[in-house]
Amino acid sequence: MIFQDAVETVKDTTPFITQDTVVFGLLMISLAAVFYTSSQKEGFWSVFYKFIPALLMCYLIPSILSSTGLISPDWTTVTEDGTVTKSSSSLYFMASRYLLPAALVLMTLSIDLKAVFNLGPKALIMFLTGSVGIIIGGPIAILVIGTISPETVGGEDYSAVWRGLSTIAGSWIGGGANQTAMLEVYQFDPSKYGGMLLVDIVVANLWMALLLLGIGSSAKFDKWFGADSSSIEKLKKTVSEYSESVKREATFTDMLVMLGIGFGAVGVAHFGADFISASLDGHKAIAGNIYLSFLTSQFFWLISIATVLGIICSFTPLKKYEGTGASRIGSIFIYILVATIGMKMDLRQVVDNPWLLGVGLVWMAIHAGLLILVAKLIKAPYFFLAVGSQANVGGAASAPVVAAEFHPSLTTVGVLLAVFGYVVGTIGAIACTLLMQLAATS
């Protein structure tokens, strides 16, 4: 009898285009095509964009390009001699670390901070509702999928699925720092961690797509919720009126000054974030504390410092650069970020592990259902539902995107809630994990 050792086969996933310069060109062409077609006042496109938001298309087109294998955020190359090389695109890193903080500064220049706080407590209530939805959604999803496919939510010791799901809870309440903290605390098997990342990315991006789709019908949602969105409209009107009062044609000097403000602030934010995160990482009392470990995240400080700088600038004469298009430049940066986020969504991955993805989908459905229920009860506008959800699930990279789609003046709301998510993320994730452990072992 001949025995043959099982050899794990590594699949070559190299996309057709691997050069970031070419991929970036494709993304920019996609964005240009979306906005050109959405500007058409008659014909097919005018009807199409009545139902499908332009922002959603900016997200979906790159995801389709990724799903067809034309481009990819990361890939594995296998040569003829069996050498395996892992590569990745740096476009998302560029957009999230350079363009996002610049956008936050430029879009915050015209902010009326007092008016933001006058929005009331509903934004915070919807954010916390989203957090509770994640906390209770995990264990319920385990119980539901466990009745259909027990092996999907099983596992023993450090391979137990509930340990892996703890990292998703950290990501969906706080962000990457909280996700890493959960991986360290519960020591999930690293060889199986990729499956959890898959659920995180696929489900979170599908939910973001649905939220973006709902923006086009936000007025209908508000009517159904019985929501009073007057405070939001007042803030938008205040900022719009200010923009009109200082509006003038931007000169070449104005453009350079605005870029200097944005990217100068990015430089300051990176310098401060690197220094603070490195300093705190050296303190065991902080780095070793799972509740405070998010303070060692460079991205957390980057977004926080950029937002503070933008708010400070809004109290200076620099605020007048809103009249020459500061928020429009910021919006361009946001749309580029959206395109790079869309790249990360490979629709082919949905069928790779359907039952584990089922856990994520049930989990997210409970999160969404609770948000809708509470929004109806407290008569919260769709804006608070969408941004409150993304401040949890998407974090600081996605919440400003969704908020800005309603109006650039609302970007700060998304950022403030997302930053708050870092604070409660680890605590919420631990509570969720304890419940998931009970559900999986009962």
N, C-alpha and C positions, 0 to 999 in steps of 0.2 A: 504494500500500500504506500502510495506517495503522498506525503504531507507538504502542503504549500503554505508558507507563512503569509499571513495577511499583511499587506503593505498599504499603508494609507496613501491614497492618491491625492496629490495637491493639484487643484484645478487652476489652469491659467486663466486669469480674468482680465488680462490686459485690454483696455478699451482701444478703439480705432485711433483716437487722438489722445496723446499723452502729454503734449506740450501745453503748459499753462497759458502761454501767450496766445496760442491758437484757440484754446478753450475759452479764454477771456473774450476773445473776439467774437466767438459764437454767442456767448451770453449777452454781450452788448448788442449784437444784431437782433437777438431775440427780444431784448427790452425795447429796442427801437421799433421793431415790427409791432409789438403789442401796443405801444403808445401811438404809433402812426395809425393803426387800424382803429384804435379806440377813439381817435379824434374825428373819425368820419361821422358826419351828421346824418347821412342817408345810406340806404342799402343794407346789405346783410350784416355788416359789422355794427351798425348802429343798433340793430335788433339784438345781436349776439351779446353785446356788452351791457344791455339792459338786464340780463340775467346772470352773466358771468363777470365778476369784477376784474379789472385790468390787473390788479395785484395778484389775483389767483393765477392768472395766465403767466405772469412773470415767474411764478413759483412752479407751475406745472410743466411748462415747456422744457426747462432744464431737467426736470425729473424724467420726462419722456426721453430726452437725449441720453440720460444716464441709464434708463431702463432698456434702451435699445443697444447699449454697448458702445455708443459713439463716444461718450465721455464717461468719466468716473471719478469720484472723490478719492478713492484708493483702490489699489489693485495688486494682484500677485502675478509675477512673470516667471514662467518655467522655461528654461532654455533646453536645447536638445541634449545637453550632457546632464540634465537633471538639476541644475542650479536654480534655486528658488530665491527670487528677489521681491521684496515688498516695497511698493512705492505709493505715494499719495500726492494729491494736488494741494498746493498751498494757498489756493484762492479763497477758501473759507476763512483761513487764518488771517489772510491779508484784510479781507472785508470786515471781519469781526474785531480785529485788533487795531486796524488803522482807520477804516472808513466809518465804522459804527461810532466810536468815540468822537470823531470829527463831526458826524451828523448830529449827535446829541448836543454838542456845543452850539452848532449853527442853528439848530431847531429850537434851542432853549433861549436864544438871544431875546426873542420877543415875548417870552413867557410872562404872564401876570401871576406871580406866585400866590398872591392873596386869593385870586379867583380860583386857582387850583384847589386850595384848601376849602374854598366855599362850595366845592362840589359835594361836600358832606361825607357822611360815614359809609354810604352805600358801596363805594369802591372797595373799601377795606373789608366790609362784610362779605362781598362777593369773592374777594381774594381768599379770605379765611374759609368760606364755603367750599371753594375749590380745593383747599388743603384738606378739609374734612372728607371731601369726596374721594381724594386719593387714599387717605388713611383707611377708610372703611371699604373702599372699592377693592383693594388688594385681597383681603381675606375672603370677601364675597366671591371674587373671581376664582379663587382657588377652590372654594366649595362648589361652584357651578361647573367649572371645567373638570374638577375631580370626580364628579358623578359620571362624566362621559369618558374621560381618559385619565384614570388614576395615576398612571405612570408619568404623565406630563407634569404633575405637581408633586411627584414623589421624590425619591432620592434620599440618601443617608449621609450622615456626618457632614463633611464640607461640600459634598455634591448635592445636598438638599436644595431643591428648587427655591424654597422660601428664602434661603440665604441669597441666592442670585437676584430674586425679585426685590430684595431690600435695596439693591443698588438702583433699581428703577424708581422705587419710592423716593430715594434721595434726589434723583435727577428731576422727578416730576413735582416735587414740592420746593426744592431749592435750586440746585444746579449741579454743574460738574464737580465742584468742590465737595458738596454733600454726597454725591454719588461715590466719589473716591473714598470718603470717610466710611460709608457703609460697607464698601468692599474690604476696607482694612478691619473694621469692627467684626464683621461676620465671616471673614476669611473664605469666601466662596471660591470653589475650584477654578483657578485661572484658565484652565483649558476649556471650560464651558462658559466662560464669561462673554464670549463673542455672541452667543445666542441671546443673552440678556440685552446686549447693546443693540442687537437687531430689533428686538421688540421695542425697545426705547425709541429708536430712530423711526421705525416704520409707523408705529401707532401714533407717536407724538406728531409726526408730519402729516399723517392722514387727518388727525383732529385739527391741526392748524389749517389745512386746506378747507375743511368744513366751516371753520370759523370765518375764514376769508370769504367763502361763498355766502355766508350769512350776512356779511356787511352790506351787500347789495339790497338786502331786504330788512335792514335794521329798523326802518320806520315801521314796517309791518310788525316786527317783533315788539317794538316799543308799544304799539297800539294794543297788541295782545296782552302784554305784561301790564298794561295800564300805567306805564312809566311816565314820569315827568322828567323830560330831558332838558328843561328850560335852563338849568345851571350850566349844562354842557354847551348849549347853544349860545348862552350869554358869553361864555369864555371864548368860544370860536368867533363870535361877533366882535368882542373887544379886541382880540388880536388882529382880526381882519381889518377893522376900522383903523387900528394903529398902523398896520402895514400900508393901507391906502394913504394915510396922512403923511407918511415919510417916503412914499413910493417915488422913485425916479429911475431914469435909465442908468444902468450900471456901466461905469467906465472900466477901462482895462485896469486902472489902479484899484478900483473898488473890488474887482474880481480877485486880484492878488491879495488885497487886504483881508478879504473874507477867507480865502484859502490859508492865509497866514494865521488868522484867528483860529480856524478849525484845526489845522495840523500843528500849529504851535502849541495849542492846548493838548493835542494828542501826545506831543513830545513831553510836556510837563507831566501829563497823566501817567505815561509809561515810566518816566523817571521816578515819580513818587510811588507808583504801584510796585515797581521792582524793589525799591528801597524798603518800603513798609512790609511787603510780603516776605522778603528775605530776612528782615529783622525779626519779625514775629515767628518765622519758621525756626529760628534758632532758640526760641523759648519753649521748653518742653511743656510748661504749664498751659501754653496755648496750642502748640502743634500737636501735643499728645492728648488734648481734650477734644473729644468728638463733637462737643457742642460749640466749640470755638475754632475748630480747625479751618472753617471757611475763611477765617481772617488771614490765613496764609495763602489764599488764592490770589494770584496776580490779576486775574480777570475781574474779580470782585472789586478790587481797589481801582483798577483801570476805569471801569464804568462809573464807580462812585465819584472819583476825582473829576472825571470829564463832566459829569452832571453838575457837580458843585461849581466848577469853573464856568459852565454855561450860565448857571443861575447868577453867579457873581457878575458876569458880563452884562446880564440883563438889567443891572442897576447902574450901568455906566453908559456913556455916549455910544459905545459900540452897538447898543441896542438898535440904533438907527440903520444899521446895515441890513435889517430885515427889509427895509424899503428897496434895497438893491438886489434882493433875492437870496438872502442867506439861507432861509428855510428851504428854498427850491434846490439849492446845491446840496443841502443836507438830505433832501428827499431822494436825489439821484444816488447818493451813497447808500441810502436805505434800500433802494430797489436793487442795487448791485448785490448787497448782502442777501436779499431775498432770493436772487438767482443762484447764489452759491449755496444757500440752504436747500433750494430745490434740487441741486446736484446730488445731495446726499440721500435723496429719496429714490431708491431703485425698486420699482413696482414688482420686479421678478422675485424679490426676496420674500414676498408675501406667502408664497407657496412652499418655502423651504421648511418651515416648522409650523404648520397651520394651528395645531392645538396650543402651542406656547404663545403664538400670536393671538389665539383666541382668548387666553388669559388677559393679555394686554387690551384687547378690544372690549371685553366685558368690563374690565377695570375702568377704562376710559368712558364707557357708556354710563357707568354709575356716577363718575365725576360729572359728566355732562348733565345727567338727569337731575342730580342734586342742585346744580347751578340753575337749571331751568325752573325747578320747583321754588327755590328761594327767591329767584328773580321775580317770579310771579307773585309770591307772598309779600315781598317788600316793595314791589313795583319798581324794580331797578331797570334802567335802560340797557339795551343790548351791549352798548359800549362797555359798561361795567362787567357784564358777563364775559365778553370776549377777552378783555384786557386782564380781568381777574383770573381767568383760566390760564392765559398764556404766561402771566407772571409766575404761575406755578409750573406748568408743564414745559413751557419754552424758555423761561428764565429771561435774563437780561438781553439775550440776543434776539428774542422773538417778540417780547411784550411791547417794546417801542415800535416795532414794525407794524403790529396790529393797531396800536394806538394812533400812530401817524397816519394810517389810512383813513381814519375818521377826520383828523385835522392835525397838521404839524404842531399846533399849540398844545395838543393832548399827549405828546410824546413823553413829557416829564411824568405824567401819571403812570404810564407803563413802566418807566425806569424805577420810580420810587417803590412801586409794588414789587417789582422783581428783586430789588435790593433787599426789601423786607423778607422776601422768600428765602434768601440765603440765611437769614437769622433764624427762622423757624424750621428750615428744611431738615436739619439733622434730628431735631426733637420729634417732628412729625413723622419722619422716616422710621425712627426707632419704634414709635408707637404703632405704626403700620406693620412693621416687621414682627413685633410681638404678637399681634393679632393674626398675621399670616402663619406664624409658627404654630399657633393654637389650631388654626383651621387645617393646616397640613398634617398635623399629628393627632388630631382628634378622631 
